[in-house]
Each structure stands twice: as C-alpha cells, then as structure tokens.
C-alpha cells in the first residue's frame, strides 16, 4: 500500500506543490524523503513492471544491517564466530520476514543501523570533536532523512556524550535531531500526501483509549515476536529472562559494552512507547492483530544480541561447573538450540509469506489489468483502482500518467 502512495498521490501533487514538497511532505506522521527519492529513482530506471530491483536493493541494505549487527554483537562480547553465524538469522529466517523483501518495512532497521554506526563512531574518550563524530552525525542525518522514525536514537547518543561531559561532541551528535525539529515545524504541519486523510478524519481516532494496559499488552507482544512468528506469553517470559542474564553479565563489564547495551535497552523502551502511542490502539484493540514485523525487527536488532550474550555466558558457566562438559560441547549445544528454535518458526513464516505474496500478486494483476485496458482513458481519473481499499492510494488517473512516462 505504501509503495503506491509514492507513485500515486505524491507524483500527482508534485507539479502543484513543488519538488521540495514532493519528498518532504509527511507520510502519516513521518518524514520519508530518502525513501521517496529511492522509490521514484528505481521506477524511473527500471519501471514498475517488476519488483525485482526493489528486492535486490533491500537485500543490499540487509547486508549492511547484518554487518552492523555482527559488530554490535562482538562489541558486547559475543564470540566472533557465534556472532558471524547468528547475525543473519533474524533477517533471513526469523519471524520478521517481510524485512527481507519489502522496503517500507526494511527501512526501519536500515536507518537504525546507520544510527548504531553513529553511536559506535562516538565511542572514543577524546573531549575534542573528531572526524568520526562528524561522519557519524552525517550518517544519522541521512537516516532521519530516509525515514524519520530513527530520530528516536539521537537523544540517547547525545546523552551519552553529555554524561561524560563532552559538550561539543554532544552538540554535534544532536544535529540530526535539530534537522528533524526544523522539519517538524515546517513540512510536518502540512496534511499527509495521501488523498485520504488520517484516521481521525474518518471517524476513528487512534489516540483514544490509551492506558497502561495497552502499553503492557503491545509491549509483551512486540518482545515475544522477536523470536516467534506469533505473540506468545511463554516466549515473552523466556526472552525477558535471557535478556536479564545478558544484562547481569554486563553489569561488571567494561564501560564500552555496558554503555552500548544500556543505550540499546533505553532506545528499545522508547521505541516500544512510541509504537504503542501511535499504533497500539489501532493494532491491538481495533484490528486485534499482532504488532507488525517492522516494529518487531527494531527490538530484535537492539535486544537479541544482548540475549545471545546471555546464552553464551550462561553456557560458559555450565562448562566451568561441570568438568566432564567441555566448552566446545557447550558451544555446539548452544548453536544447535538456536538453529532448531529458528527452524521451528519456518513453517509459520512461510504461511505468512504466502499470504503477503498473494496480496502482492493480486495487486499487481489488478494494476496491469487496468493499465492494459484499451478503454482506460474513459475511466474516472479520481476513482481508486482498488475501490473500497482506500489506503492503496492509486487512481485511474495515476495509471494513465505512469503509462504515459513508460513506467507501466
């Protein structure tokens, strides 16, 4: 649905409101400037007859994310071999499967990965501003421009510098936040680019009915889904226990790993609060479905490396406590358990992918049916192609325009 908003109403309004409005006007409540330019750029080069260029670009983005996750794991103290084996798992085989092929989901963790690189570059003890501080801040600015949800991490990065009394470095680290604030007071005040308005204009106010019970309900479902396709309270408790073990082992560690872990947990808590505040009522109480993959993946990226450290250190303690149980045997058991647990989720993951694939193929068939209709010029230009499915913001007029420029 989100993809068609870019190729539908945004392109339609570009000539009316200008190029700056085209990529800076908000999508829901987000800035998606980089995502808009990337979508339209691929469309201009490859057209819209195949989704393959989008999938390839998502795979390339995921390679960067996997590299960042591996570096994050090793910084926490996870064995390098274990980090190399497990870092791709949650992107390729885990429950958060849509991030392996859909850009509007994958961008959540791609921009977060850019901010994690920024955090890593600020992890030096010098009081003076270094080139790495500037480059890290630039990466975060790019991340916020691509998709502004990642701005949540910036105050945490700046606070770490303030905590160590690195005032100038804190100022540099916070520049992406300043850019976001400037956008908030300008382009964010405009209506969304979609032809239909927010849920509030349709008689549904997603901000109503929020309470502590909602935050708890949405939060535990998010956390349990980091390792399991469907929300499960038993899995939630298990993840929380393993996370606690990881934190326990980090409490006496050097300041670097401990600082990284607690910063990640802080960001995760803020993300849970933000996701619940903005989408909790609609998802949990109106639609009554599990939290979407894109929200789950953010928590998986931040928290699962700490959980993996907990598993590693716990198995090490077992090997020390039993003379007849070698460390290599313990590592083998740990890796086998992770592989088996991941494999158990695959059948549910495939079911989910099949449902999403069916929706995508059906949408594609409908678009090409309209595009190839010889009478398309007689259709009402402002009528939605998908009829009552109004969130898919694509009209017959959009199809005519896309055919005219050779994209369809």
N, C-alpha and C positions, 0 to 999 in steps of 0.2 A: 504493500500500500504506500509506504513512504517513498519508494522509488518513483512512483507515478506522480506524486505531488511535485517532485522536482521537474519532471518532463511535462507536467500538466500546467497547473496554475502559475508556477514560478516563471516558466518560459513565456506564458501568455501575458504576464504582467510586466515583463522586462521592458518592453517598448514604452509602457505607460509610466513606470516609476523609475526607470534608470537602472544601469548595471550595478551600482552600489547596493541599491535596494534588492536586486536580484539575489545576491549572495549574503547580504547582511540582515534581511528581514527574518524574524524568528520563525522557527518551526516548532509548533506547540509553544514551549517556553524557552527553547534552546537556540543558540547560535550554531548553525551548521554550514558556515561559509565554505570551508575547505571541502566538505562532503558534497556540497552543491557543485563546486567547480570540478571536482573529480568525476562526478556522475556525468555532467554535461560534456566534459572533455572526452571521456570514453565514448559517449554517444556520438560526438562529432567525428571521432576517428573510426569507430567500428560499427556505428549504427545500433539499432535496438532489436535486431533480428536474432541475436544470440546472447545468452547471459555469460558465455564462457570468459570474455575479457574481465568481467566483474569478479568471477570466481578466481581467476588467476591472480588478480590484484589482491584479493582477500587472502589467498594463500601466502603471497609475498609478505603481506602485513603480519600474518600469523607467525612467519619465520622470525621476524623481529621480536614479536611478543615472546616466543619460546626462548629466544636468546636472552631477553631481559629476565624472564622467569628463572632461567638457569643461573644467571649471575646473581640474582636475588637469593636463590637457594644457597649457593656457595658462600655468599656473604654471611648468611645466617649461621653457617657451619655445617650444612648438609654435605655429605661426602660427594666429591665432584662426579664420580661415576653414577651414583644414585641420582644426582641432580640431572645429569645428561639423559638418563633413561626415562625419568619420570616427567621432566618438564614438558614434553609434547603431549602427554597423555590426556590432560584435561581439555586440550584444544581439539584433539583428533578422535578420542574415544569416549570422552566423558559425557555426562548429561547435557552439557551446554553446547550441543551440537550445531545449532544454527550459526554459531560464530565461525564455523569453518567454511561458510559459503555466502552468507548474507551480509552485505556491507553495513547496513544500518544497525545491525547487532554487533558486528565485529569492531566497529569504530569505538565502542565503549572501552574495550580493553586496549586497543591500539593507542588511543590518546592517553590512557592511564599509563601505558608502558613508557611513553615519552616523558611523562612526569616522574616516573620512577628513575629514568636515566638522569633527569634533572636532580632528583634527590641524591643519587649516587655521586654526581659531579660536585655537589656542595659539601660532600663529606670529607673535608680536609680542615686542618686546625688553624690555618693562617687567618689572621684578622683582616688582611687586605683582600680586595677583590681580585680574583684571578680570572684568566681567560675561560676556564672551565665553568665558572659561575655565570659568565655572560652567555656562553653557549648553552648551558643548561636552561637558563631563563628563556632563551630564544626557542628551544625545543618546546618548552611549556606554552609559550605564546602560540606556536604553531598548533599544538594540541588543542588549546582553547579555541582557536580559530576554526579548526576542523570540526570540533564538537565540544561545546562549552561545558558539558557535564564534568569534564576532567578538572575544572577550576576548583573543585572541592579540595583537591590535594594541596593547592598553593598555600593556604594559610598554615597548614601543618609544616610544610617545608620552611616557610618563613619563621615560624615559631621556634623550630629547632635552632636556627641561627640566632634568634633573639635570646633563647635560653643560654647560649654560650657567649652572649654579649658581642656578637658580630653584627653590629648595627648596619654598616654599609652593605654587607653581604645579604642581610635580611631585606634591605630595601631593593636590591637587585632581584632577589628571589621572588619578591611580591609584585614585580612589574606585570606579569600576566594577569594578576587579579585587578590591577589598575585598568588594564585594557578592557577587561570584562565589565568593570563598573562603568566605564565610558560607554560601552555598547548598551548596557542596561538602561542608561538614561537617554539614549537616542533611539536606536532602531528597535529595541525591545518594546518600546512604548507603542509601536505600530501593531495593527492587527496581524494575525498569522497570515501566511501567504495562501493558505487554503481557501477555496471558495466557500466552504462551510466553516463556521466559527468554532470556538472552543465548546466543550460540553456544556458550559454554563448557559450558552445561548440556545441550547436545545432542551432546556428544562431539567438538565442533570448537572448538579454542582458537585464535582469530585472532592471539594474541600469540606463538605459537610460530613458529620458522623465520624470524625476522627477522635480517637481516645487511646489510652494506654493499651487496652486490649488489642486494638488494631495493630499497634506497633509491635507488640509481642507476637501476635499471630503471623504478621507479614515477615517479621524478623526470623522466627524459627524456620519458617518455610524456605526463606532465602538460603539460610545456612545449611539446612538439610539437603537442599537441591545442589549444593556444590559437589556432592559425590554420588547423588542418586537422582534418577530422572524425575521422580515424583516426590513431593514433600512427605516426610516420614518422621514422626516424633522420636522414634528409637534412633534413627540415623542422626538426627539433630543432637541428641544427648551424646552419642558416640563422638561426633565431630567436636563438640564442645569439650569433652574430656581429653581428647587427643590434643586439641589446641591448648588446653590448660597445662598438659605435660610439656609441650613445647615452650610455653611461657615460663614454666617453672625452671627448666634447664637454662633458659636465657637470663634468668634474674641475676645470676652470679657471673655472667659472661662479660666480656669486654664491652666498652660503651658503644662500639660500632654496631655489632649485631643486635644488641639490646635496643639501641636507638632506632634501628631500621624496623625491628619487629613491633615496637610500641607505636611508632609512627604509622605503620601499616594497619594495626588494630584500630588506632584512632580514626584513620581515614575510612576504614570499613564501617565503624559505628556511625560516622557522619553520613556515609552512603546509605546505610540502612534507614536512617532517619529521613534523609531526603527522598528516597524511593517510596517510603511509606507515606510521607506527607503528600507527595504529588500524585502517586498512583495507587496507594493502598486501598482506598475506598472503592475505586472503580474495579480493581483486580480482585480483591479479596471479598468484597461484600456485594458488589453489583454483578460482576461476571462469575464470581465464585470459581476462579481458576488459580493454578499455581503461579507464582511470580515468573515473569518471562526470563528466557535464557540470558539476555543481555545484562540484567541486574545480577543474576546468579554468577555470571562469569567474573564480574568485578570483584565479588567477595572471594571467589575461588582463587583468583590471581593474588589477592592480598593475604589470605589466611591459610590456604593449603600448604604453601612452603613451610610455615611455622608448624603445621600439623605433621608434615613429613619429618621435620627436625625432631618433633616429639617421638614419633615412631622409631627413628634412628637411635636416639639416645636411650629410649626405653629398652630396645633390643640389646644395646650395648651393656646396659646394666644387668640384663638377664645373663649375658655371656660371662660377665665378671662374677656373677653369683653362682654359676654352675661350671665347675672345672671341666666336665665332660662335654660341654656345649661350646664349640669353637665359634669365634666371631664370624668366620666365613659361613658357617651353617646358619647363624642368626641372620646374616645379611640375605642369604638365599631365601630363608623363610619370609623375611620382610618383603622382598621383591616379588616373591610368588604370591603372597597375600594381596599385594597391591594389584598385580596383574589379574588375579582371579576376581577380585572385587570389581575391577573395571570391566572385566568380561561379563559379569553378571548384569551390568546395565545395558549391554549392547542391544538385546532384543527389544527393550523399551525404547532405546534411542532410534532403532530402525523403524519402529512403528511411528514415532514422532516425525522422522524424516519423510516417511511415506505420506503422512497427512499433509505436511508442508509442501512436498513435491506435487501432490495432487492439486492443491490450491494454485501453485505457481503455473503448472501446466494448463489448468483451466483458464487462468487469467490470460496467459499467452495466446491460447486458442481463441478467446473472445476478442482480443485486440487484433489479431490477424484476420479474423472473420470480418470485423468492421473495416479494417484497412483495405481488404481485398473486395469489398462490396462495391460494385460499379455505381450504385446509387448513393454513395456516401455523401456526395455534395448536397443531397436533398434532406439530410438528417438535420434536426435542430442543433445548431452549433453549441449551445449551452447545456445540452442534456447529457447527463452522466452515462458513460459507456456501460458501467456495471449497475445501472438502475438504482435500486434501493441501497446498494452497498456504497453509500455516500463517502465513507472515508477514503475509498480509492478515487482520488480527485483527478479523474481523467474524463474529458468530454469528447464528443464527436468532433468539435472544432479543433481540439488538441491533435486528434488523429490526422485530420486533414493537414494541419501545419507540419507534423512530423513526416508525413508522406511528401510534402512539398520540398522539404530540405533533404530528403533522401535517407532519413533515418529508419523508415519503415517501408 
